[in-house]
Amino acid sequence: MNMPDPQAFAASWMNQFTDPSVWQGWMTMPAMTPPAAATSLGANPLAGVLKDFGAGIAPAKLENIRDDYLKKAGQLWQDFVSGKTPEFHDKRFSASEWRENPLSSFSAASYLLNSEFMLALADAVDAGPRERQKIRFAVQQMVDAMSPANFFATNPEAQKKMLETKGESLTKGLTNLLSDLQKGRISQTDESAFEVGRNVGTTPGQVVFENELFQLIQYTPATPTVKAVPLLMIPPCINKFYILDLQPENSLVRYVVEQGNTVFMVSWRNPDRELGNIGWDDYVETGAIKAIEVVREITGQDKTHVFGFCVGGTIAATALSVLAARGQQPAASLSLLTTLLDFDNTGVLEVFVDEAQVARREQSLAGGGLMPGRDLATTFSALRPNDLVWNYVQQNYLKGKEPPAFDLLYWNADSTNLPGPMFCWYLRNTYLENKLKVPGALTVCGVPVDLGRIDCPVFLYGSKEDHIVPWEAAFASMNLLNPKNPKANRYVLGASGHIAGVINPASKNKRSYWVNDKNGKARPKTAEAWFAGATEQKGSWWPEWARFLAQNGGADVPAPAAFGNAHYQPLEAAPGRYVKARAD
């Protein structure tokens, strides 16, 4: 069988991995029998795979991959026959049970060798970088799913646990599996340990405005005086805002309130069928722009700090660009955390976006309907399947363990729907066609979008190990905003990933961050040049942001004595009811 066209091959695999049912199929598939090592490829089950890929790989590369595989397979077999325990370093097989049993150690080593072989073939396919990335991603999904650690018949840890508990672990694992099948998702934490408003999302405040799309929370001051300029926080609409307000010790909201700011938060509604026709313009006009208007009216200030996180940052920047086109500059500053404005480098998410996939979504959703939160959660779990899928299959189902209580994973499971028209517009115009960065290429809310017309100091943050918004892509906004005054932009790079890098409390003094404040020199144009001149600082980046807000926050004034104003009266206590609505 010849290797299909790389684009078609990648698309066919990706269609499978955007279907949530594929995960259930993997859970119940029979265990992979580790192939016996062979001295000739013809005796190995992977011969068919090599034949399939072979038509798309240069002969010299193919020969090298084959020879390397045969050499390692032969050595592995010799080690097994002689009773030598193979060497392998993979956290999935770090438990002693994998080395105590010769068959188990051989199973793990064979699997790792076969995985290396499959991925080498994927990397060698003659295709463009984007197509090759899709092929590799699809193969990686299959490889991760077929790990012997994922099946009871080949997992010595699970077998030992069953013997030690006299079958109780297996019974409990089956109970856990049935429970998750009813929920339609894998349990990653003890969800009974948390409740929004009780022990997550607890910073005190009041909802002072609501419409069909969002509630606006005003938080209780924590200091006798505050900076005159208020802070409006716009979180992503793809998940719940309380990632920024988990528990008191790791709440970014509480931190900025305690730094002497009057803080407002947009709490997006979890869309139901009633909102199935909402578009991107609605999120900008009825959402972000309306929130800016209300904050200014309540505080009596002409300007407000505007904060956006991830997709919330894209919405916030789009809103300020729309207002700039209308002759308004309401931002005292703009802070964007792990936000894409230039979608040239979208990391691993590129595998989910091509013309065929976007057209398929448009056909089913552009006229109305919902992109289910469950599908979005499945997609993000697919980016890190060993951590977010198979780890829980092994622990919850094979070993019968209960997942521990973890606030971040509770939030991660609290998914949100997206209106179909909004989702389709976002996919096509940003991820697929990358028009947002081009002045005048898009019309939003009836006016042309030009990010360069936003006139205010800018604070940009990226996370060094971010697989959703690569830090270099977050840096690209430095060249889009304040093009005539680049010194008004500041970039900070934090350690860790998309969420853990952002939620890095100052009080814990963990991790590190990088800054580049070389005075008297032109600002680097590329992320690589910026990093080459950056210096690493220990601890959290939060104080850097707090100083930025203070520098642009105006005079100290008495903290507000009441919520809202005569026109905008408190409606209910924070965190409000919108955030409590679940997608499932």
N, C-alpha and C positions, 0 to 999 in steps of 0.2 A: 504494500500500500504506500503510495507516495505522500509525502508531507504536503498538506493543503497550504494554500496561500496563508502567510503568517497573519494577515489582518483577519481573515475568516476564522482561522484556528483560534486566535485570541478571543474573537467575538463569541465564538461558540462556547468556549470555556467560561467566559465572563457571564454569559447568559445563565449558566448553571449557578454561578456563585452569587448572583443577585437574587436568586430564588431561595427564600428561607427554608423551603422544604428539603433542600439538599443537606442541611445540617442533621435533620432527623434521620435521613437515609444513612448518613455516615455513622450515626450512633448505633445503628442496628446491623451494619454490614458485618459479614464474617471476618474474623481475624486474618490478616495477611500471613500466609505461610512463608517464613523466611527462606528464600531460595538457597539451595545448596550451592556452595561455591564451586566453580568449575574451572577447568583449565582451558576450555574452549567456549567461546561465546554461544555457540549453537546449542549447548546444553543448558544455557541459563534462560530463565523466563524473561529476562530483560532484552533478549534478542529482538523480540517483536517491537519493543519501544525504540530500540536503535534503528530498526528498519523504517519505522514511521518517521522518525526525525531525520533519518539519513539523507533524504532527498533535499533537505533544506540546509545542510551543513557542508562546508567545504571539505573535500576528501582528506586533506592533510589534517585538519582539526579532528575530523571523525576518527581517523586512524590513531591519533595521539590519545584521544579520550578512551577509545577501545583498549589500546595497549595498557594505559594506566589502570583501567578498571581490572583487566585480566591479571595484571601483576599483583594488585592489591587483593583481589579475590583469591588468587592462588596462595598468597602468603597467609591470608586469614584462615583458609582451609588447613594449611599445614599447622598453624598454631592450634587450631581446634583438635586435630588428630593427635598432636603431641601433648595435649592437656594444658597448653599455655593460655592463660586468661588474656584476651585481647585488650588493647589499650583504647579507651575512648573517653572523651570529655564532653559530656552533654548533661545539663541539669535534669533532663527527663529521666536519665538513667544513673543518677548519682547515688541512689540508695544502695546499701550493701547487698540487698537481695539480687541485684542484677549481676553481681560478680561472684556470688556464692554458688550459683547454679550455672554450670558450663553451658547448658543449652540456652539459658536466658542471656548470658553474656554474648554468646555467638549470635543470638537473635538480634540483640541491640547493635552489635558491631556490623552485622550483615545489613541491617536496615540503614545504618548511617552511611555505609559504603554505597548502597543502592541509591540513597538520597543524593549523595555527592555526584553519582553518575548521572542521574536524571537532571539535576540542576546544571551540570556541566553541559549536557546536551541542549538544554533550554538556552543557556548563555551563548552557545555556539551557533544557533540558528541564524541563517543569513536573512536579517530583517532590519528595519530601522529601529532606533533606540526605543521608541514608544511601543512598537509592536513586540519587540523583544522583552520589554518590561512586562507587558501583559502576558506573554507566554510564560515567563518565569514565575509571575505571580500565580497563574493558574496551576502550574506544576508544583509550586511550593505548597499551595493549598492541598493538593492531592498527597504530596509527600508527608506533610504534617498530619493529615488525617489517617494515614496508614501506619503510623508509629505503633510498634508492638505494645507501648505503654497504654494505648487507648482501648485495648481489648483484654477481657478477663483471661482468655485462653493463653495469652502471651505476656501477662503482667504478673511477675512473681510477687510483687508487693501486695497486690490485691488477693492473690491466692493464699499467701501467708496470713493475711488479715482474716480471711474467711475461716482458716483452720483455727486461729487463735480465738475467734469469737464464736466458734461452732456454728457457723453459717449466719450469724446475726448480721454481720456487715453486708452480706449479699442481700439479705431480706430488706435491710434499711436502704441499701442502694437502689433496689427496685422501687421502694416506696418513694424515694427522692425523684427517681426518673418519672414515675407516674404523675407525681405532683407537678413537675416541671412541664410535662406534656400538656397538662390541663392549663397551665399558665401560658404555654406557648413560648417559653424561653428558659434558658439555663439560669438557675439561681447562683449568683456570685457572692452573695452575702446573706446574713440573717436579716431579712427585710422586716421581721417583726420587731427588731430592736430600734427602729427609727420611725419617726412621724414628723412630717413637715410642720413646723410651728411649735413642736414640743421639744425636740432635741437637735433638729437641723432647721436652718432658716429662722433663727430665734432673735436676731437683732431687733430690738423694740422699735415700733413705728406705727404709722397709720396709712391706710390707702386713702389718698386725697383726690383721686380722679380715676375714672374708668370709662372705656368705650368698648365696642365690640371686639377690639383687637388686643388691648392691654389694660392693666391696672398700673397706676403710678403710686409707689410707696414713698413716703417721706419719713426718714428715720429720726428717732429721738436724739437730740444733741447730747454729747457726753462731756462737753466743756462749757464753761461759762461764757466764753467768747468764741466766735467762729470767723473764718475769713468771709469777706463780703460776697465773694463769687461762689455760688452753689456748684455742686457736682451732680451731673446726671449720668447714671450708669445704664448703658444699653447692652444687655447680655445677648448671646446668640438665641435665636428663636428655634434652633434645632434641638435644644435641650433646656432644662429648667434653670432659672436664674440663681438658685440657692447653691450652685457650685461656688459662688462668690460669697456665700454666707452659710457655710456648713455648721460647725460647732464653734463656740466663742474663741477657742484657742487657734483656729485656722480660718477665721472669717476675714476676708479682705474688706468687706463692708464695715464690720466693726472697727477694723484698724483705721480706715480713713475717717470714720466718724470720730474716733478718739484722737485723731490728729487735728481736730478743730475744723471740720468741714460740715456744711449742711448738705446732706446726701439724699438724693432721690434715685429710685430704682424702677426701671421698666420691668414689669412682670407680664410676659407675653401670655396670651390665652392659648390653651392647648386646643387647636382647631378640631371641631367636629364637622359633620356634614353641612351644618349651617354656614360654615366659613369656607366651603369647598371651592368657591369662585374667587377668593381673595388673591390678588396679584402682588408683584414686587412694588408697584407704585403705592399700593395700600399700606404696605409695611413702612414705606418711606414717609408718605404724607400723613396717614391716619395714625401711624405709629411714632416714628422718631421725631418728625417735625412737630406733631401735636404735643409730644412730651416736652420738647424744648420750649414751646409756647407756654405751656402750663407752668413749668418751673420758673420761667421769667416773670409770669404774672403773680405767682405766689410770693416770690422773693422780692419782687420789685427791682430786680437787677436787669440791666440791658443785656448782659452776657452771662453765660454759664460754661463751666468746664463740661466737655462732652467726652465720655469714655465709651469705648466699644471693645468687646471681646469676641474674637473669631468672626462669625458671620454678623454678629452685632456690630462689629467695627466696620464691616463693609456697608451695612445699612446706615450707620452713623455718618460715614464719610460721604455716601451718596446723598443723604439728607442735607448735609452742609453745602455740598456742591449745588444742589437744587436751590437752596436758599441764596447762595452766592449769585446764581443766575437771576434771581429775583431782586438783587441789590441788597441782600441782608447778610450780615456777618455776626451771628449771635454767639459764636464760640470764643470764650476767653482762652481756651486751649483745647486741643484734641489729643486724647490718649488712645492708642490702638494696640491691643494685646493680641499676639499671634493672629494677625489679620492679613488677609490677602486683598490687595487692590490691583496688583499685577499678577495675573494667573498664568504666567509663562511657565513657572515651576511649581506644580501642585503635588509633588512627591508621589507617593504610592497611590493616591486617589486618582491619578491619571488613568489607572487601569479600568476604572468604572465609567470613564467618559470618552465616548467617540460619537461620531455622527449617527451610527446605527442605534446605539443605546439611547441617546438623547431623543432621536426621532421616535423610538418605541415608547418612551415616557410621554412625549408630547401627544402621541396618538391616543394614549389611554388617559392622560391627566390634564392636558392643556385646556380642554373645554370645561373642566370642573372635576371635583373629586379630591381625595386625600392621598398623599404619600404617607403610608402608615409608619408610625414611629417604630414598630417592630422591624420593618424592613430596613430602616435607617440604622437601628441598633445592630442588626445582623451584618450590615455592610461594615460598620466600624469594628465589630468583633473580628471580621475576616482579615482586618489589617494586622492583627496580632493574635492569630488563632491558638497558638500554644499557651498564651497567657490568659486569654479571655474565653476560650472554648474548651480545649482539650484538657487543660489543667483541672477544670471543674467536672468534666466527664470522669476523669480518673478518681478525683477525691470524693465527689458526691455519689456517683453511681457504682464505680467498681469497688471502692473501699467503704462506702456507706457513711461517710463523714458529713457533718453539718458545716456549711460554710460559716466562717467567723463573721462577727459584726464589723462592718467597715463603712463609714459614712460615704466615702467617695464612690464605692461600688454600689451603694444604695441609690445614690444620685444617678449613676451610670445606667441603672436598670429602669429609672423613672423616665421613660422615653416620651417624646412628643411627636404628634403628627405635623405635617406641613400641607398647606393648601396646594393642590396640584398646579394651578397656573403660576403661582409664585415660584414653586420648585422648578418648573420647566424653564421659566424665564431666567432664573439664576443659573441653571446648568448651561443653557445655550450661550447666554451673553457674557458669562464670566469664564467658567471652566472650559467650555468648548471654543468660543470665539475670542475671548480675552479682549472685549471691547471697552470695559470700564476704564482702562488706563489711557485710552485714546481720546483726546479732547473732542467733544462733539459727536463721537461715534454712537452714543446712546442718547435717547430722549426719555427722561423719567419725569413723571408728574407734569408733562407738557413743556419741559425746558431741556436744552442740551446739557449734558453732564461734562464738566471740566474740573477735575480734582485740583488742578493747579490754581483755581480761583479761590480756594479756601484760604483765608487770611488769618492765621493764628499760630502761636507756638505749638509744636507737635512733639509728643513723646511716643516713641515706638518701642515695642518689646517683642523679642522672639525667644524661643526656647531651643537650646542647642541640639537636643535629641528629638525634636518635634517631627513626627512622621505624617502629620496632617497638614501643618503649615510649616514647611522647611524654613529654618531661620533666615536663610539667604533670600527666600521669597518675601518674608516679612520685612527684611531690610530694603527690598526694592521700592517700598513706599517712600523711602528717603528721597528718591529721584523724581517722585510724582508730586509731592506736596511741597509748597513754598519754593517753586523753581527759581524765583527771583531773590529769595532770601534763605538759602540753604542752612544758614547758621541758626535759623529758628527751629530746626529739627534736631531731635536728640534720639539716639538709638541705644538701647540697653539689651544685652544678651544674657539670658539666664541659663543655668544648668538644668538638666532633666528634660522632660517631655511636655506635650501640649497642655496637660492639666497639672501635673506635679510641678512643673517649672513655674507656673503662674501661682499656684497655691503653695507658697513657700513662706510661712509666717516669719515675720521679723523677730519675734520673741524666741524662736527656736534656734536661730543663728545657724541654719543648716545650708548645705550646698554652697554655691558661689555664683557670681555674675561677672560680666565683662563690660567695661566702658572704654571709650576712646575720646578723651577730652584734650587732645593735643592742641594747645592754643597757638595761634599764629600760622597754622598750616591749613591748606585747602582740605575740605572734607573729602574723604575717599569716595569714589563713585561706585565701587563694587564692594560686595560683602567680604570678599577675600582680602582686599586691601584694608578695609576697616578692621578686620580681625587681626591682621598682621601688626597693626599699631595699637591694639587694645591691651588693656591690663586687667588681670583677674582680681576681683575683690571677694573676700570671704563673706558668707552670710547671704541674707535675703536682699533682693533688689527693691523691696517695698519702700524702704526709706528714701531711695533715689527718686521714686515717683512722688512720695509725699513732699519732698523738697521742691520738685517741679511744680506741683499744685500750689504750694505756698508762695513760690516766686511769682506766680501768675494769678494769685487769689485776691489781691487787693488788700484793703485795710482790715484790721480786726474790728468786729462789731459784736454787740450782745447777741447771744444765741437766741433764736426765735422761741418765744414763750408759748406758742400754740402751733398746731398743725394747719396747713392750708391757709385760706383767707376767707373773707366773707362770701366769695363766689365758689370757692372749692373747699367744701367742708369734709371732715373725716368721714369715711364710709364704713370702714371696718378695720380691725387691728391687723398689722402686718403678721404674717406674710400675705394675707388675703386669700380669697378662695380660688382665683385663677390658677395659681401654682399647684393647688391640691388636686386638680382634675387630671386623671390618668388617661393615657392613650389607650390602655387596654380595658 
